[in-house]
Amino acid sequence: MSTVAAVHQVTMRFRGHTALDNVSVAFKENVISGLLGRNGAGKTTMMQLLAGHLVPTSGRIEVFGANPYENESVLRRMSLVKENQKYPEYFRVADAMSAAAMLFPNWDATYARFLLGDFDLPLKRRIKKLSRGMLSAVAS
């Protein structure tokens, strides 16, 4: 199994707060990994670093063998779905799927339709009317 993402001795500080302190970890291909920890443990910071949203104070991040920060070839192959993902007020599930198809060059419309059916997501329902579980399924 190859490594798809790696964190090498990363420290991340925000003003006087250290969110991550000398962390190293590797994520393997075709493996589901989870980050566990209490509030403030650095889970979201780790995800933002891997998604190229932040630059570490020190250390090195690699995703698909390269630094993800402002790296189009890396970023087009990944997506970070935040729990509080915002959509335009008028968006329906179908609109979210259309937007995703435009943003991601490797979008698989057939698989997306399969998942919509599997999660029982109504295409015409407005995103703001979805349950929390349905909203997570749309964002995934």
Secondary structure, 3 states (H helix, E strand, C coil): CCEEEEEEEEEEEECCEEEEEEEEEEEECCCCCCCCCCCCCCHHHHHHHHCCCCCCCEEEEEECCECCCCCHHHHCCCCCCCCCCCCCCCCEHHHHHHHHHHHCCCCCHHHHHHHHHHCCCCCCCEHHHCCHHHHHHHHC
